[in-house]
Amino acid sequence: MTDHWNGHDRARDVTTPGAGAGPQAPNPFAPPSAYRSAAHEQHAPVPPPPGLAPPVYPATPPAPPRSVDPTLVAAPPRPGARRGLRPGAVAGLAVLALGAGLVGGVAADRLVGPSTSTVASSTLPPATVEPQVDRPDGSVADIAATVLPSVVSLQVAGADGVATGSGFVLRQDGYILTNNHVVAGGADGGDIVVLFADGHESPAELVGRTIDYDLAVVKVEDTGLTPLELGDSDGVLVGDPVVAVGAPLGLNGTVTTGIVSALNRPVQAGEAADTAFINALQTDAAINPGNSGGPLVNGSGQVVGINSAIAQPPGAAQATGSIGLGFAIPSNQARRTAEQLIADGVATYPVIGVLLDPRYRGEGVQVTRQPQQGQPAVTPDGPADAAGIRPGDVILAIDGRPVTESDELIVAIRALAPGDVVTLQVRTGEQERDVRVVLDEATSE
């Protein structure tokens, strides 16, 4: 089943890999150009269409200009960005400051002349030496000290240039988790280099990646690494404090704080042909290009999300930095997908076996009435067919959670696993009923 829309006049498919979608109304959660990947790229960004901007990848790798999903625009380029400010730039600032001080001093001496008055001592009292105070458990400083050694930055060189992003140690034997859009540029013969917190670098090889979940695993030869613990994202509540760690704008080891500002936010991330559907945690912790793939951790230092996309103001042609709306892939989804990528190099996702009509206006989401691109509205012998769902039926809710947009149903299903059972509230004509659906399995791209 392909739950992504390629922007052409085809119906949204939540059934079969490779199916497309028809004309779609603007998604209130991911309207044209509303989101960007938070990543650094060297290629120029594609100007987004007018209207509300979608999430931006905090770490999107470079890609040649092409058709852009109306809900996502690639993150802006940052040529050569890798380890933050260049020493030369810092030195330049220092020279300017010192030069200004010197000129000012000479000018003052010439205007006023040598002083003949007694000048008081310029010596300042020394700082009081006190023993180092330990930061309390759960403080941001304590969390940062625990997490930072396990967070890495990635530099990916491919045919289209160099991109940077973030990641973190998943296992002590060298496995590292990041976003697919961070490493996609190095998937076909490119080079991936991992920079660790202690300053050393290691080449990495791609273990597996999935466009559908925007996750990837790479491996270095280093052993004895310190992994971060994956927490339970299902236990996260709105208002919980969180800390985002990564390399925004190439500034390695950057820590920002905030709260979880919303749950179950349906976010389309990626370009038209590579759309990921994320049932995202929303946070107001500052996330910028380069943060993609880095961890979002709770007060215990456990990873509850993988930072993946940021919102963009309406009409903005380029990423303008954090506006307090960042989106992270829940850790429970990341755990399930990472295990599959490490074991098999590919991941699977659940499907119910229907095509959804993006042109439908009304309560709930509607199954298309007619086959699309040679695919049936309801897959024969699929989960929905077995549950009695028919073309033209309207799905009102999943497990008691109302759905009003196709993306809401898609991400709610994607957040589950094949074999899970869901209850769908379905309307046929004027009659409403609850049906039990056992999710089927499809292989991710």
SVG drawing of the C-alpha trace seen along z (x, -y; Angstrom):
<svg xmlns="http://www.w3.org/2000/svg" viewBox="-30 -67 81 79">
<polyline fill="none" stroke="black" stroke-width="0.4" points="0.0,0.0 1.3,-3.4 0.0,-6.1 1.6,-9.0 0.5,-11.4 2.6,-12.3 0.8,-15.5 -0.8,-14.3 -4.4,-13.8 -4.7,-10.4 -6.4,-9.2 -4.6,-8.7 -3.9,-5.1 -3.7,-3.4 -3.5,0.0 -0.9,0.8 2.8,-0.3 3.1,-2.8 -0.4,-4.0 -1.1,-7.7 -3.7,-10.3 -6.1,-12.8 -6.5,-16.5 -6.2,-17.3 -7.5,-20.1 -4.9,-21.9 -3.9,-20.0 -4.5,-22.2 -1.5,-20.6 0.8,-20.6 -0.3,-23.2 1.8,-24.4 5.3,-25.0 4.4,-24.8 7.1,-22.3 10.7,-22.0 13.3,-19.3 15.7,-20.6 18.9,-20.0 21.8,-21.7 22.0,-21.5 24.2,-22.9 21.6,-23.1 19.2,-26.1 15.8,-25.5 12.8,-25.3 10.5,-28.3 7.3,-27.1 3.9,-27.8 1.9,-30.6 -0.1,-29.8 0.6,-28.2 4.0,-26.7 4.5,-22.9 7.3,-21.3 10.8,-21.7 13.3,-18.9 15.8,-19.9 18.4,-18.0 17.6,-17.5 20.4,-16.3 20.8,-18.0 18.7,-17.0 18.3,-18.2 15.4,-20.6 12.2,-18.8 8.5,-18.7 8.0,-19.6 5.2,-18.2 2.8,-21.0 3.3,-20.3 7.1,-20.2 10.0,-22.2 13.6,-21.1 15.7,-22.8 17.8,-25.7 21.4,-25.2 24.3,-26.0 27.4,-25.5 30.4,-24.1 28.6,-24.1 30.1,-21.4 31.4,-22.4 29.9,-25.7 31.7,-29.1 35.0,-29.0 38.0,-29.9 38.8,-32.5 35.4,-34.1 35.8,-34.2 39.3,-35.6 38.0,-38.3 35.5,-39.4 38.2,-39.5 40.4,-41.6 37.6,-44.1 36.9,-44.4 40.5,-44.9 41.1,-47.3 38.2,-49.4 39.5,-49.6 42.9,-50.6 41.7,-53.4 39.4,-54.7 42.2,-54.8 44.6,-56.7 41.9,-59.2 41.1,-59.8 44.7,-60.4 45.2,-63.0 42.0,-64.9 42.5,-64.9 46.3,-64.7 48.4,-62.9 46.8,-62.6 48.6,-64.1 46.1,-63.0 46.6,-60.1 44.7,-57.0 43.2,-54.5 44.3,-50.9 42.6,-49.0 42.9,-45.6 39.6,-43.9 39.0,-41.6 39.5,-37.9 36.6,-35.5 35.6,-33.6 36.7,-30.0 33.9,-27.6 33.7,-23.9 32.0,-22.6 28.3,-22.3 26.6,-19.2 23.6,-19.9 20.4,-18.4 19.1,-15.2 16.7,-16.1 18.1,-19.6 18.9,-20.6 22.6,-20.7 22.4,-17.2 20.4,-15.9 22.9,-17.6 25.9,-16.0 24.3,-12.6 23.1,-12.9 25.7,-15.0 28.4,-12.2 26.0,-10.0 24.9,-12.6 26.7,-12.8 26.6,-14.9 26.7,-13.4 28.2,-14.7 26.9,-13.1 28.5,-13.6 26.7,-12.6 26.3,-13.4 24.4,-16.6 26.8,-18.0 27.2,-17.8 24.5,-17.8 24.8,-17.7 22.4,-16.4 22.3,-14.8 22.0,-11.4 22.6,-9.4 24.2,-6.2 21.6,-3.4 23.8,-0.5 27.3,-0.3 28.5,1.8 28.3,-1.2 24.7,-1.4 23.5,-5.0 19.9,-6.2 19.1,-9.3 16.6,-10.5 16.4,-9.0 16.5,-12.5 19.8,-13.1 21.6,-10.2 19.5,-9.8 22.2,-11.7 24.8,-9.0 22.6,-6.0 23.9,-5.4 27.6,-5.4 28.0,-8.5 30.1,-8.9 28.8,-9.2 31.1,-10.4 30.1,-10.5 31.6,-13.2 31.5,-12.2 31.3,-14.5 35.0,-13.9 36.0,-15.2 37.0,-12.0 35.4,-11.0 34.5,-7.6 33.3,-6.6 29.9,-4.9 27.9,-2.6 24.2,-2.6 22.5,0.4 19.0,-0.4 16.5,-3.3 12.8,-3.8 11.2,-6.7 7.8,-6.0 9.0,-6.6 11.9,-8.9 14.3,-6.8 17.7,-5.3 20.4,-3.4 24.1,-3.7 27.0,-1.8 30.6,-2.7 33.4,-0.3 33.8,-1.9 32.8,0.2 32.2,-0.5 30.0,-3.5 27.5,-4.9 23.9,-4.5 20.9,-6.5 17.9,-4.8 14.7,-4.8 11.8,-5.8 8.1,-5.2 6.6,-7.9 3.1,-6.6 3.6,-7.9 4.4,-11.5 1.8,-14.2 1.3,-17.7 3.3,-20.0 6.1,-17.5 9.5,-19.2 11.9,-18.0 15.4,-18.8 16.5,-18.7 20.1,-18.0 21.9,-18.1 23.9,-20.2 21.6,-23.0 23.3,-25.2 26.4,-23.0 26.9,-24.0 27.6,-20.6 26.5,-19.8 23.7,-22.4 21.1,-21.9 17.7,-23.6 14.7,-23.2 10.9,-23.4 7.8,-21.3 5.7,-18.9 3.1,-21.2 0.9,-18.7 0.5,-15.0 -0.5,-13.0 0.2,-15.8 -0.2,-14.5 2.9,-15.7 3.8,-15.0 7.6,-15.2 9.6,-15.0 9.2,-15.7 6.3,-14.4 8.0,-11.1 9.5,-10.6 6.7,-11.5 6.9,-10.3 3.8,-10.3 4.6,-11.1 2.3,-10.9 4.4,-13.5 5.2,-14.9 5.1,-18.7 7.5,-20.7 8.4,-24.4 12.1,-23.5 14.1,-25.4 14.8,-23.1 16.7,-24.4 18.2,-23.1 20.8,-20.5 18.8,-19.2 17.2,-16.4 17.9,-13.0 18.9,-14.2 17.2,-13.1 14.3,-14.8 14.7,-13.6 12.6,-13.7 13.6,-14.7 15.2,-11.3 17.4,-11.7 15.4,-9.0 14.8,-9.6 11.1,-10.1 11.4,-11.5 13.6,-11.9 13.6,-15.5 12.6,-15.5 10.7,-18.6 10.1,-22.3 7.2,-24.6 7.7,-27.6 5.8,-30.9 3.3,-31.3 4.8,-32.5 8.4,-32.1 10.6,-31.1 13.4,-29.8 13.7,-28.4 13.8,-31.2 14.8,-29.3 12.8,-28.0 9.4,-29.5 8.6,-27.2 6.9,-24.5 9.1,-21.4 8.0,-17.8 9.6,-14.6 9.0,-10.9 7.8,-9.1 10.4,-6.8 8.1,-3.8 7.9,-4.0 11.6,-4.6 12.3,-1.5 10.1,0.8 11.5,-0.5 15.2,-0.5 15.0,3.1 13.7,4.0 16.3,2.0 19.1,3.6 17.7,7.1 16.7,6.9 17.8,3.6 14.1,2.7 11.0,1.9 7.4,2.7 4.3,0.7 0.6,1.5 -2.2,1.1 -6.0,1.5 -6.4,1.9 -8.4,-1.1 -7.9,-4.1 -8.9,-7.4 -10.5,-10.2 -8.7,-13.6 -11.5,-15.5 -14.1,-14.5 -15.5,-17.3 -17.5,-16.5 -17.2,-14.7 -14.6,-11.9 -12.6,-10.6 -14.1,-8.7 -13.1,-5.6 -13.0,-6.3 -16.0,-5.1 -14.1,-4.0 -10.8,-2.2 -7.8,-4.6 -4.9,-3.9 -5.9,-0.3 -6.2,0.2 -9.5,1.1 -11.0,-1.2 -11.0,1.6 -8.4,4.3 -10.0,7.7 -9.5,10.0 -7.7,7.2 -8.4,6.1 -11.0,3.5 -12.8,5.9 -12.9,8.6 -14.4,6.0 -17.2,5.1 -16.0,1.7 -17.1,0.8 -16.3,-1.9 -17.9,-5.2 -18.0,-4.4 -16.9,-7.2 -14.5,-6.4 -15.3,-8.7 -12.9,-7.6 -10.1,-5.1 -10.2,-3.7 -12.5,-6.5 -10.2,-9.2 -12.1,-11.4 -10.4,-11.8 -11.3,-14.7 -8.4,-14.5 -6.9,-11.6 -3.5,-12.2 -4.9,-11.8 -6.1,-8.3 -2.9,-7.4 -0.6,-8.5 -2.8,-6.9 -2.5,-3.6 1.2,-4.0 1.9,-4.5 0.7,-0.9 2.2,2.4 1.1,5.1 -1.2,7.5 -2.6,4.8 -6.4,4.6 -8.2,1.3 -11.8,0.3 -13.1,-2.0 -16.3,-3.9 -17.8,-3.6 -20.8,-5.3 -22.6,-3.7 -25.4,-6.0 -27.1,-7.1 -26.1,-4.0 -23.1,-4.1 -21.4,-1.1 -18.1,0.0 -16.0,2.5 -12.9,4.4 -9.9,4.4 -6.7,6.5 -3.9,4.5 -2.0,6.1 1.6,5.6 3.4,3.9 7.1,3.4 8.4,-0.1 10.3,-1.8"/>
</svg>
